[in-house]
Amino acid sequence: MRIARIWSRALMWLILAATLVAMALGIHDATVSDERLRTSLDWLPLIETVIADLVYAGVAVYFLYSFPERIRRGRTLALLHQLRSMAHVIDMHQLTKDPEMLRESFQPTAVSRPLDLSRDEMERYFEYCSEMLSLVGKTAALCAEESRDVVVLDTVSTIESLTVGMSRKIWQKISMLPR
């Protein structure tokens, strides 16, 4: 990341210097001439070239200046995508754990998976899932701790909302466990 920032800054200064040299040479060529009579229309191509050079140099400088930030954004968004995926995996693992399976009146079907957890083990399992979701949300917040990028901050907020919602559903399951 640091190398990309150094290279982009070096290229930015090189482009600015090349633009200034090109403008100085153009002005020199326009002012030094053997012709005695110069009209204001003779300056028109020079002005047009200077404006085009400034615009292109500005675009190049903006691109190079924002390059390290775009690299950082891409890496952060990739990490946040992995965290979102991890939250969904945690949620999928606890989906088969139904508190109703612990009730005495529960009648399993032919496709029902046997439950090998006691009530206390299932409660602990749900608590662990909730804690892992909390850790995923906090890790996402830490990823964007120093970022001011709106897209990254919005993604972090979405992941935190997602994990809180999933954790809420898990706690509802805990409250439904038979005593």
Secondary structure, DSSP 8 states (H G I E B T S, - for coil): -HHHHHHHHHHHHHHHHHHHHHHHHHHHHHHS-S-S---GGGGHHHHHHHHHHHHHHHHHHHHHHHHHHHHHHHHHHHHHHHHHHHHHHHHHHHHT--GGGGSTT----TT-------HHHHHHHHHHHHHHHHHHHHHHHHHTTT---HHHHHHHHHHHHHHHHHHHHHHHHHHHS--
